[in-house]
Amino acid sequence: MNNCRLPDAPNGLPLNITSWPGAIDDVQQSTPQAAAGAEQTKHRRTRSGCYMCRQRRVKCDEARPVCERCLKGSRECIYPQPKPKNRPKSSRSDPATPVPTIAEESDSDEEDADSEGQRSSPTVAEAASNTSRLESRSQKQARSKDAASREQDGQSYHQPIPSIEHTKQEFEIQQSPETDGSSPLSASRAGSRSSLHLDNFTSESSMSPEKVSFSQLPQHQQSYLEYLRNNITYHHYFFRNDANYFLHKILIEHALSYEPLLYAVVGFAAFHSTLEKSDGKIQDFLGYYNKSVSLLLKSLAGGQKHTEAMLLTILQLATFEEYLGDWVNLIGHQRAAYSILTEFYTPRSIMENELRRKILAWYARFDLFTGLMSGYETVLGRDWFAANESFHRWQAEQHPEDIHLQIEAAIASHRVAASDMALLFAKLKAGGIAPTDFLRENKLLAARISHWKKSLEPLLTDKRFIVTSFEGAPKREEDDIVNPYQPGGLLRGPLFPLNFILMDWLATNIMHTYQTALMTQQPPPPGLPDMALEVCRIFETVERWPGSDRGSILQARAGLGIAALFLPKDERHTLWLRRKFATIECKGYTYPPTFRDKLAASWGEPEIRHWWLPNDEGYSSIVRSIRSFTEDRTSKPTGQSTEDLRRLKGLFDKSDIKD
């Protein structure tokens, strides 16, 4: 294990973000008052100083919003969030204790829900509806009409937990990383962030920062949080770049201060833990999920001010909904997240620290996902995606030696192109753009998509990070449709995330090429099956390589779903796909019924509506229970957009996949 000390600006993340050309010009307008207050404040020993002063081991005057030392040094000044003095007694409730549904809670807090967990439970869509109603009342009246002006005052609705770049630096200096390699994460070989020198790799998962203490929690909650820290990776959350520090440190810290988030995070860990048990039961995790939603509703109904922890709760529960295949409720939850996100931030202010950037990345994936699947543009305006790209491109240019920053810039650039694609095709379908203008803009978009991959060639061809040995991997099977051990076919170390980003690019290219052919009434070009096979090859290679992270298969599932529509429909190819879809569902990701129905019709194999493999091979009791529960609780679409998402209009509209 490498114990190298992090640089003064960890991973190239600037401590003075105002040097970013796109930064808010008035970030430091309140600093003269802060400086004046600093002159009157006597230095003293304290544990409540800002993170930068604590890291530098100097006295902090604790002036707000910026202390004197950070002001003079043009450093980003962030204070720790105060921990709650008293935890509600309800935090120690056992998940086995029945949790009332939303309708029942209004009548009685004592009525038990079904102990088997099969009964109708509170849904994310209901939580989103309550959030939206609250947003339309007192919260809207209380907040400023201009979000940018709120930034000028140096105020926020919620004092944020310190950004990742500050806390990582502090803990790296205070202690050495653990090197016992006892947990699966400590042995992880992927996701490292560092300079281009192989000997200097330092990954988030291997840094082992000072662990968040949650010994005050009941034992069952402690065990699941420990499971999350040791077994859940950023792949399980579908972050495209290493976010383990955020998940294992920052997210847990927020959860300890906000009970609905605590139950959501614990429930997500319990969900994955249950899937690994031969005797796992749905009630092992469902109680946590129900409790989180009901507590969130109480929080909203009680008029509590919106916080970042509340926004994180919504995003965590939305991730739950995606795993369960309940995309109708997912889109309602996404709207609630949008309401709070745009209440808190502007496209520029959300880039001010790593916590905010992670929130944007988490939300943006849902926005692009639902937009592309339903055939609509993203809810979040293009200026948000453009500001994100501008910031990460600027960081990458400032620190060209930092692989992590180059990957972040590539992700941001791809998101802008994907959002532009969703917007362009949505405008054409709605008659919002003339055909000639569409053809012109679409040609430019195609060039950008092509250029994206070419710009990454220096990284994609770097021989130091190309997997050359598949020792320990299983032998090829006779019915394989791809060669998973193709030389140069997989990237490792800090470039491991690029495997999935490349799958995203292939899927985007496939969708753009196919949709263009549909819109222009031209036959699809012959190269689509080849791109689809390349997606399958990367998937198979990631699945078989012994060095892949936990959760990597789940990360790769999105591109596989699109590739399946363009592969040959003979028995060899369809059976290969059926095995992969079964593997993904056994890992917890449930494909929605519409997707299964479409493939069943396309392949002429109606039995896959029930299960992917013949004779219920691999169809465990817990997977059966999850499918049954999801199908029973899935809400009916509440509008055209949710109906289009349920139908996967963005994939299947105006197309006959039998042809």
N, C-alpha and C positions, 0 to 999 in steps of 0.2 A: 504493500500500500504506500502510495506516495503522500508524504506529509508536507508538501510544499506550501509555503505561505501565500495566501491570496494577495494579489497586487492591491495598491491603494484604491484603484477603481476596479472592483471585482468584475471579471469577464467583460471588461470594457464598458460597463454601465456607468455613465457619467454621474458623479455626485452633484454636479451643478447642471441640472437639466436645462437651465435657461440658456445655455450655449447652443442648444438645438435650435436651428433656424425657425422651426415651426412652433417653438414654445410660446406660452402666453407671455406677452410683453409685460404684464403687470403683476407677475407672481410676487415680486418683492416690494410692492408698493407699501405694504404694512411694516416693512422693516425699520423705518425711522422710529416708529413708536416702540418697536421691540428694542431698539438700541437704547432709547431713552429709559425704558424700564430696566434695562440691564445695568445702567449706571447706578440705579438705586438699590440693586439687589446685591446683598453680601454673599460672597462665595461660601459654600459650606459643603460638608460631606453629605451625599445623598444617593439614594438608590433610584430616584425618580428622574434623573437627568436624561437628556436626549441620548439616542443610541450612538451618535457619532462621538460625543464627548466620552461616553463610557468606553467605546472601542479604543479611543486615543488615550484613555486613562488620564483625563484632565477634568478639572472641576467644571460643572455646568451651572450657569446662573438660572436655568430653567425659565427664561423669558419666553413668552409665547407670542406669535407662533414660531419665531425663530430665535434661538439663543444667540448671545453675543459672539461666541467663538465661531459658530456656523455662519453667522452673518459676515464676520470679518474674512472668513476663509471661503466664502461663497460655496458652502457645503449644503447638501440637502438635510434639513433638520426634522427629525421625526421622533416623537415621544412614545413610550410604551403605553399600551391601552390599560387603564386600571382594571384589575380583576374584581369581579363581584364579591362583596364581603360574605353574603349569605346565599347559598344555593337553594332554590325551591325544593321542598320535600319531594315533589313529583319527579325530580331527576333520579331518584333512587327506586322508582317503581320498576318492577320486574316486567320484561317484555312478555312473559307468559301471562301476565295479568291482562284480561280482555280489555281492549281499547274501544270506547264508544265511537260510533260513526258521527258524522257531522249532524245529521238529522236528529239523532238521539241525544246528542249533547245539549241541544236547545231545550229538550224536555227534562232530561235527568242525567246527572253526571255519574250515576251509580249503576245504570243498566248495563249488563254485560253484553259484549259482542260475542259472536260465535267463537268457541274455543278452537275450532279447527282452522280458523282464518279463511274460510271459503266464502264468507258472507260479504255482501257489498260493503266496501270500505271507502273512506274519504279519498277523493281523487285530486290530482294536481290541478285539473281544470277548475274544480270548485275553489281551491285555494287561490288560483289566478283570478277567478271572478271576484272573490272578496277583496283581493288586492286592488283590482281595478276600480271597484266601487269606492274603496277608501281613498284611492288616488283622486277620484273625481270630487271628493268632498274637502275635508279640512286640510289635507296635505297640500293640495293644489293652491288653496287660499294662502297657506303659510309661506310657501317657498317663493323665491324671486321669479319674476317673469323672465328675466334674462339670466341664464345659468352662468354666463361669463362674468357678470357683475358680482355674483356670489364669490367667484374665485378671487376677485380683487380685494375682498374683505379679509381674505385669509381664513375663512371659516369653512367648516364642513359639518354635515349632519352627524358624522360619526368619526371620532378620532381614530385613524387607521392604525392597525398593527404595523410595526416597522416593515419597510419593504425588504424584499429578499436580499438585495445586494448589501444592505447594512447588517442585517442579522447574521448572514453567512460569514461576513468578514469578522464580525465580533467573535463568533463562536470558534471560527478557525484559529484565531489568535489565542483564545483562552485555553483551548485544549486540543489534543491530538485526536485524529480520527481513530475509531476502533478498527482493529485489524483481525478480529477473530474469524470473520467470514462465516459466522454461524447461521445467519439468516439468508434466504435466497437473494435478497436485495444486496447484501454486502458482497455477494459473489458475482453480482451482475457485471457483465463486460461491456454493456452498451450504454449509450446516452451520455458519455463523458463530455464535459465542456472544458476547453482549455485553449492554449495556443496551438499552433500547428506542430509543435514538438511532441512526439509520441511519449517521451519520458515525463512529460509534465501534465498528463491527463489528470483531471480531478472532477469526477462526476458528482452530481447532486446526491445520487443514491449511495455513493461510497464515502462522502464527506463525513457522515455520521455526526451531525452537529449535536449539541447538548439537547437531550431528549426532553420533550414537554412532559411534565409530571401530571398524571391524572390519577394519582393514588387515592384521591378523595372520592372517586366515583365508585359505584357498586362493582363488584368483581366481574359480573357479566359484561358490563360496558368496558371495563379495563381490558378484558381479554380480546374483545373485538377491535378496540383501538390498537392494541399491540399487533393483532393480525393484520390490520391495515398497514401499519408501519413496516411490517416484515414481508408482506406478500403482495400488497396492491401497488401497482406502478402507474406511471402516467399513461401507459397504454390502456389500462382499464378505464381511464377517464377520457380517452381519445384525444389527449393533448398531443400535438404533433412533435413537440420538442420536449426535452427533459424537464419535467415539472415536479419531480419527486420531492424536492425540498419544500415547495409550496404545499403539496398534499400532506406530507408527513410532519410538517412543523407549523406553517402559517394557518392552514385550514383547521388543524386541531386546536390551535390557540383560539381562533374565533369560535369554534364549537364549544369550548369550555366557558365562554362568556355568553352564549346564546343557546338556550335549551332546544329549540326546534332544530337548529343546525346540528347539535350534538346527536339527537336521535336520527337525523337523516344520514350523518356520516357513519354512525354505528350500524344503522340498518343496512347501508351499502356494503360495509365490511361483512356483516352477518350474512347477507345475500350470497356473496362469493364463498364464504366459509361453508355455508350450507350445501352449496353445489359440490363441494369436495367430499362430503360425507355420504357414505353408503346408506345411512339411515336418516339423511337430512329431511326435515319437514318444513313446509311453507311457513308455518307459524313461528319458526325459529327466527325469521327476519321480518315477517309481516307486522308484528306488533310494534317494532321500532318505526317502520314506515308510517303506520297509522298514527302513532303518537306524534311524530314529527309534523304531519299535516294538521292534526287537530290543535297542536300547540301554536303552529303558525297562524291558523285561523283566529285563535284567541288573541294572539299578539296583534293581529290586524284589527280585529273587532274592538279591542281595547284602545285603539287609537294610538298605539306606540309609534313613535317617529321611525321612519324608514332608516335602516342602517345597512352597512356593507354586509354584516352577518346575515341579515334578512335576505339580501340579494344572493349571497352564497347558498343559503338554504334552498331558495327557489331553483338555482342551477343544479344543486345536488339532487333534488327531487326530480328535476327534469331528466337528469342522467338515468335515474331509476326508471322513469317512464319509457325512455328509449330502450333500455334493456328488456323491459316487459313487452315491447312491441306495441305499446299503446300510444300511437303517434297523434291521435286526436287530442288526448289530454296534453301531450307534449307541446302542441302548438299553442294551446291556451296558456300553458306555463311560460312558454317563451315570450308571450305578449306581456305577462306580468313582469318578467325580468327586464324587458325593454322599457316598461314604464318607470321602474326604479332606476335603471341604468341612466336613462336620459334625464331623470330628475337630479341625479347626483353629479353627472359629469358633462363635459363638452368633448368634442373630438380631440381637442388638444390636452385638456386637463387630465383625461384618463390615461395619458401616456406618462404622467409625472413620476410614478413609481411602479415597481414590479408587481405589487399586489393588484393595482388597477389594471395593468397590462394583462395579467393572468385572467382577471374577471372578463376583460374584453375578449380575449382569446376563447374563453369558455363559452361566452354568449354567442360570439360570431360564428362558431361552428354550428350551433343550433340554427342560427338564422340562415346560413348558407344551405344547410342540410334541408330544412323545411322548404326553403324557396325553390331549390332545384328539384326536389321530389314532387312538389305541388304545381310547378310551372309558373311560379310567381317571382317577382323581384324580392330582394331582401327587405325586411322591415327597417333595419338600420340603414340610414342614408349613406351614399357613397363617400361622403366627406369623412366618415368615421374610418372606413377601410383605407382611404387615401392618406389620412393623418397617421394611421398605424404603419403603413408602408413607408411614408416619408421618414418617420422616426427611426424605424429599424434599418432602413437604407443608410441613413445618416450615421447611425452607430457602426454599421458594417464598414462604411468608408473611413470612419475615424480609427477603427481597429481592424485592419484587413487581416491581421494574423490570428484573430479569434474565430475559431470554427463555429462556436455556438452563435455568435452574432451573424455570421454569414448564413447559417441555417434559418435564424429568425427572420432575416431579410427575405430569404427565398419564400418562406411561408407567407409572409405579409404580401409579397408581390403576387403570389398565386391566389390569395384570397381576393385581391382587388380584381384580378382577371375573372375569377369565378363569379363575383358579384356583378361585374359588368356583363358577363354572359347571361346571367339570370335576368338582369334588367333589360337587355337588348331583345331577347326572345319574348319576354313578357310584353314589352311595348309592341312588338310586331303582332302578337296574337290579339292584343287589345286594340289594334288599329292606331296606335299612338306614334307610328313612324312610317314614312313613305317607303315603299319597296326599294327605291333607288338609294335612299339614305341608309336603309338597313344593309344593303349589299356593300356599301362603302364602309360602314362602321364594322360590319362583320369581317370584312377582309383585314382591316387593321387589327381586330381582336385575334384573328387566326395567326397573324404575324407575331403578336405578343405572346400567345400561347407557345408557339414554336421557339421563339427567342428565349423564353424562360428556361427551357431545358439546356439550350446551348450555353447560357450564361453560367450554368452549374458544371460544365464539363471539367474544369480544373479540379473540382472536388470529386466528381463521379469517377474520374480516371486516376485518382491519386493511389498509386500502388501500395503505399504504406497501410491503407485502410481497406484494401480489398481482401475478402476472405479467400484464402488459397488452399485451405485444408478443411475437409469435412469429416475428419476422423471422429468416429463415434456415432456418426449419423446412420440411420437405417439404409439398407440397400434399396435401389430403385425397384418399383413394382412393375410387373409386366404391363399393366393397363394404365401406367402413367401417361398423361397427355403432354407433359413437359419434362425437360431435364432439369431437376432442381439443383444439380451440381455443376451447372455450366460455369466454366472458368470466368472469373471476374463478375459473377452474377449477384454478389451480395457485399454490402459495405458493413464495416464493423466499427467498434470504438465510438468516437464522437460523431462519426458519420452514419451510425446505425439508423437514426431517424430519417435519413434521406431515402431509405428503402420504401418507407410508407409515403413520404412526400412524392416520390416518383410514381407510386401507385395512384396517388391522387391526380397527378398530372396526366397519367394515361387515361384515367376515368374521365377527367374533364375533356381531354382531347377526343375521346370516343363520343361523349355526349354532344360536344360542339360539332363534330363532323357529321354525326347522324342527324341532329336537329337542323343543321344547315341544309342537308339534303332534303329533309322533309319540307322545310319552309320554301325552298326553291323548286320543289317538285322534281328533284333529280334522284336517280338511283343512288343508294349509299355506295361510297367508294369501296373497292375490294380490300383495303388494308385494315378494316375494322376487326376481323377475326384475329389477325396477327397481333394487334394491340391488346386484344382481350386475352390472348394466350400469354403475352408477356406479363400481364397482371397475375395470371394463374401461376406462372413460373416463380415470380417473386413471392407469392403467397406460400407455395410449396417449399421454397428454399428457406423462408423464415420459419416455417413449421418444423422443418427437419434439422436445421442447424442447431447443434447442442448449445451454442453460445447465445441463443436468442433470449431476450428478457421474458419474464413472466408477463402474460397478457398480450404478447406480441400478436398472437393470432386474432385476438379481438380488435386490435388496431388495424389489421389488414382486411377486415371483413367488408368494408364499404365498397372498395374497388371490385371485390369479387362479385358482389351482387350485380353491378353494372356489366361486368365482363360476361356473366352468365347469359345475357340477352343476345350476345353476338358470337357465341361459339357454335360449332356444328352441333346438330341435335341428334346425332347418332348415340347409340347406347353407351359407347365408351366414354364420350365426353359428359353425357348427362349423369352417368353413375359416378364419375369422378367428382362432379359438382355436388351431387347429393351427399357424398361422403364428407365433403368439406363443410357444407351447410349443417350437417348433423354435428360435426365437431364443434362448430361455432355455437350452436344452440346448447350443446352440453356444457359449454363454458359460460352459459347464462344469457346470451344475446338471442332473444326471440324475434324471428322474422314475422312481420305482420301477415295476417291471413291473405290480404290482397296480393302480396308478393308470391306467396305459395300458390294461390289460385292462378295467377298469370303464368307461372312456370309450368304448372300442371297442364294448363291448356296448350301451352307452347310445345311441351314435350310429349303430350299425349299420355301422360302418366298421372291419372287422377288420384292415385294412392298417396302421393306426396302431400296432399292436403292434410292427411292424417299424420304422417311422419315421413322423414326423408328417405329412410332405408327400409328394404323389405323385411318382413317378419319382426318389425319393431326393434331392429338391431340398435343397441345403444340408447333406447328410449327409456331412460330411468324414471322411477316414480316421482322424483322431485321435479324433473323437467315436465312430466305430464301434469303435475299439480300446478306449475307455473303457467303453462299454456292454458289449462282449464280456467284458472283464476283470471288470467288476462282476458280471455274471450268472454267471460261472464261479466266483467266489470267495465269493459271498454265502452265509453260513452258514444252516443250517436253524434254525428257531426252537427255543429251548431251554426254553420254558415257555409258559404261556397268554398272558402279557402280551406276549411278543415275537411270538407267533402273531397276536394281535389287532392289534398294530401293523403287521405285514406285511399283514394283510387290510384295514387302514385301517378297523377296526371303528367308530371314532368317527364316520366319515363315512358309511359305507355300511350299517351294521347296521340291521336292521329297516326298510329303505327299498328301494323299487324306483324307481330314478331314471329308468326308462322312462316312468313315469306323469307 
